[in-house]
Amino acid sequence: MEHVDVAVIGAGPAGSSAATWAARSGARVALFEKSTQGRDKSCGDGLTPRAVAELRRLGVDISRFHRIDGLRVQAGTKEREVLWPDGAFPNMGAVAPRAEFDALVLQTALDAGAQLHEHSVAEPVIERGRVIGVQVGSEVTRADLVVVASGAGSPAAKMLGATRVEGSPFGLAIRAYVPSTKADDRHMEACLTVKGPDGALVPGYGWVFPAGNGIVNVGVGALSTMRNFSQLNLNTMLDSYMAQVGRAWGLGEPVARPKAWRLPMHVENRSGPGWVAVGDAAGLVNPFNGEGIDYALESGRHAAELFAINPGTVHAAYDALLAKEYDPFFATARRFAWVIGRPRLLQFLLGIALSTGFTMELVLDIMANLIDSEHRSLAGVLLAGGGRVMSVFDPILQRSQESGTSDIRAKIEASR
Ligand SMILES: Cc1cc2nc3c(=O)[nH]c(=O)nc-3n(C[C@H](O)[C@H](O)[C@H](O)COP(=O)(O)OP(=O)(O)OC[C@H]3O[C@@H](n4cnc5c(N)ncnc54)[C@H](O)[C@@H]3O)c2cc1C
């Protein structure tokens, strides 16, 4: 039976980050990935300045990917373009197709000394209430810490209680790679008012992220707080959005079948004796924009650093860190998800927000994941204040969420 210090389930950004940092601190790391050959995660491929900062820290060179200088936000007839600000994070983003990006981050983990096992982990192994390793086929690998980095809705995470908090918002999103005459554009475009074939607003958020090689990543996402979420058809929404932006972007036909997946935003247990969950498995996706690569990279690092400090206290220390550094922002964002779920109200508020440079900067801070408890900006302070006011309405907001979980798999399957 193999015995390692850290076993990591999943080699997405969260798992590869955890494996890299743990291996660099001298730990013996076994990294399990079920689909290294041709893995292509459904994603917008957008790297925020926050993600770029974390990749620099990790030592990953992303210069091969298309550089992004700022964000363009559309709401109804209003449109605003802003450059990433100089500040706590680099003033650049990028669009990094996941098949290539994930391979690059995985290679960083292997270079650091992590051992890759190209196998699916059947389940974490539990002894006397503590996770003591992972089971692959009939083999058990024992580990002092199991890092669950297996993404959204994975059985391994569910088994340990890292399940969606009932009544909390979650998202579904779909993306397509599409030829475009404007693939060299240096702005990510986000549209907060997606229209249906009849021109009426449909609940959802659309994006076009230029990848720089003749291709753009086009997608739409929807939150469970949106009206009619249970009737949502991601393919139809994507078609509508592509029709809406097709001319401006010179879009052709998708090069492959669009792919959908879920966006977890709040899970019950993120750690326990012998294990921690990181990235999507811990529900770390921003409800404002569906972005989570940055949080995945960061949470992987936190888990590894806390393990290096004290393997005995890692799970409690990790939970405390998430509670302090991430939960306040995520709690506020989940409250605002209720507003995002009402397209007309959202359009009205965005109309105001997009009308001045000052308010637009607030939108940018939120949309670019520039806010956290460490980097206090005016947008962060205003958002936190708004969140506190809205917390009074928590019971009403929770009742207004559609449960709609039963047919998630059907929606995703229908989009494959
Ligand atoms: C359509 C869409 C668009 C998005 N756009 C963006 C965006 O533009 N920018 C952004 O920052 N975020 C975006 N996100 C969110 C982002 O994709 C996730 O937050 C991010 O991938 C989380 O990384 P992760 O490592 O936690 O999980 P994942 O990337 O899902 O990686 C999990 C890994 O675990 C492996 N695995 C699972 N189970 C097992 C097992 N039992 N054994 C072994 N291996 C296993 C999987 O194969 C996978 O490789 C988007 C999401 C969606 C659905």
Ligand as a Chemical Component Dictionary entry (heavy atoms), coordinates in Angstrom:
data_LIG
# 
_chem_comp.id                   LIG 
_chem_comp.type                 NON-POLYMER 
_chem_comp.pdbx_formal_charge   0 
_chem_comp.three_letter_code    LIG 
# 
loop_
_chem_comp_atom.comp_id 
_chem_comp_atom.atom_id 
_chem_comp_atom.alt_atom_id 
_chem_comp_atom.type_symbol 
_chem_comp_atom.charge 
_chem_comp_atom.model_Cartn_x 
_chem_comp_atom.model_Cartn_y 
_chem_comp_atom.model_Cartn_z 
_chem_comp_atom.pdbx_ordinal 
LIG C1  C1  C 0 -19.588 27.204 -19.080 1  
LIG C2  C2  C 0 -18.670 27.676 -17.970 2  
LIG C3  C3  C 0 -17.914 28.833 -18.173 3  
LIG C4  C4  C 0 -16.997 29.254 -17.206 4  
LIG N1  N1  N 0 -16.208 30.323 -17.469 5  
LIG C5  C5  C 0 -15.248 30.687 -16.601 6  
LIG C6  C6  C 0 -14.335 31.727 -16.934 7  
LIG O1  O1  O 0 -14.361 32.290 -18.023 8  
LIG N2  N2  N 0 -13.401 32.072 -16.010 9  
LIG C7  C7  C 0 -13.311 31.449 -14.795 10 
LIG O2  O2  O 0 -12.462 31.820 -13.977 11 
LIG N3  N3  N 0 -14.159 30.435 -14.469 12 
LIG C8  C8  C 0 -15.104 30.019 -15.343 13 
LIG N4  N4  N 0 -15.938 28.966 -15.041 14 
LIG C9  C9  C 0 -15.730 28.247 -13.778 15 
LIG C10 C10 C 0 -14.468 27.357 -13.871 16 
LIG O3  O3  O 0 -14.569 26.520 -15.001 17 
LIG C11 C11 C 0 -14.307 26.520 -12.599 18 
LIG O4  O4  O 0 -14.453 27.367 -11.478 19 
LIG C12 C12 C 0 -12.948 25.836 -12.541 20 
LIG O5  O5  O 0 -12.796 24.904 -13.570 21 
LIG C13 C13 C 0 -12.762 25.139 -11.187 22 
LIG O6  O6  O 0 -11.574 24.393 -11.196 23 
LIG P1  P1  P 0 -11.457 23.063 -10.313 24 
LIG O7  O7  O 0 -10.039 22.621 -10.445 25 
LIG O8  O8  O 0 -12.027 23.274 -8.980  26 
LIG O9  O9  O 0 -12.439 22.012 -11.017 27 
LIG P2  P2  P 0 -12.378 21.368 -12.470 28 
LIG O10 O10 O 0 -11.751 22.308 -13.425 29 
LIG O11 O11 O 0 -13.743 20.884 -12.768 30 
LIG O12 O12 O 0 -11.401 20.132 -12.307 31 
LIG C14 C14 C 0 -11.800 18.956 -11.617 32 
LIG C15 C15 C 0 -10.930 17.795 -12.084 33 
LIG O13 O13 O 0 -11.179 16.642 -11.281 34 
LIG C16 C16 C 0 -11.205 15.485 -12.121 35 
LIG N5  N5  N 0 -11.946 14.459 -11.403 36 
LIG C17 C17 C 0 -13.255 14.494 -11.029 37 
LIG N6  N6  N 0 -13.577 13.385 -10.340 38 
LIG C18 C18 C 0 -12.444 12.627 -10.266 39 
LIG C19 C19 C 0 -12.150 11.364 -9.671  40 
LIG N7  N7  N 0 -13.085 10.655 -9.011  41 
LIG N8  N8  N 0 -10.896 10.878 -9.795  42 
LIG C20 C20 C 0 -9.934  11.583 -10.453 43 
LIG N9  N9  N 0 -10.163 12.771 -11.044 44 
LIG C21 C21 C 0 -11.411 13.310 -10.938 45 
LIG C22 C22 C 0 -11.877 15.983 -13.400 46 
LIG O14 O14 O 0 -11.598 15.158 -14.512 47 
LIG C23 C23 C 0 -11.235 17.382 -13.523 48 
LIG O15 O15 O 0 -10.035 17.313 -14.257 49 
LIG C24 C24 C 0 -16.872 28.531 -15.983 50 
LIG C25 C25 C 0 -17.660 27.397 -15.771 51 
LIG C26 C26 C 0 -18.554 26.967 -16.752 52 
LIG C27 C27 C 0 -19.374 25.713 -16.521 53 
# 
loop_
_chem_comp_bond.comp_id 
_chem_comp_bond.atom_id_1 
_chem_comp_bond.atom_id_2 
_chem_comp_bond.value_order 
_chem_comp_bond.pdbx_ordinal 
LIG C1  C2  SING 1  
LIG C2  C3  SING 2  
LIG C2  C26 DOUB 3  
LIG C3  C4  DOUB 4  
LIG C4  N1  SING 5  
LIG C4  C24 SING 6  
LIG N1  C5  DOUB 7  
LIG C5  C6  SING 8  
LIG C5  C8  SING 9  
LIG C6  O1  DOUB 10 
LIG C6  N2  SING 11 
LIG N2  C7  SING 12 
LIG C7  O2  DOUB 13 
LIG C7  N3  SING 14 
LIG N3  C8  DOUB 15 
LIG C8  N4  SING 16 
LIG N4  C9  SING 17 
LIG N4  C24 SING 18 
LIG C9  C10 SING 19 
LIG C10 O3  SING 20 
LIG C10 C11 SING 21 
LIG C11 O4  SING 22 
LIG C11 C12 SING 23 
LIG C12 O5  SING 24 
LIG C12 C13 SING 25 
LIG C13 O6  SING 26 
LIG O6  P1  SING 27 
LIG P1  O7  DOUB 28 
LIG P1  O8  SING 29 
LIG P1  O9  SING 30 
LIG O9  P2  SING 31 
LIG P2  O10 DOUB 32 
LIG P2  O11 SING 33 
LIG P2  O12 SING 34 
LIG O12 C14 SING 35 
LIG C14 C15 SING 36 
LIG C15 O13 SING 37 
LIG C15 C23 SING 38 
LIG O13 C16 SING 39 
LIG C16 N5  SING 40 
LIG C16 C22 SING 41 
LIG N5  C17 SING 42 
LIG N5  C21 SING 43 
LIG C17 N6  DOUB 44 
LIG N6  C18 SING 45 
LIG C18 C19 SING 46 
LIG C18 C21 DOUB 47 
LIG C19 N7  SING 48 
LIG C19 N8  DOUB 49 
LIG N8  C20 SING 50 
LIG C20 N9  DOUB 51 
LIG N9  C21 SING 52 
LIG C22 O14 SING 53 
LIG C22 C23 SING 54 
LIG C23 O15 SING 55 
LIG C24 C25 DOUB 56 
LIG C25 C26 SING 57 
LIG C26 C27 SING 58 
# 
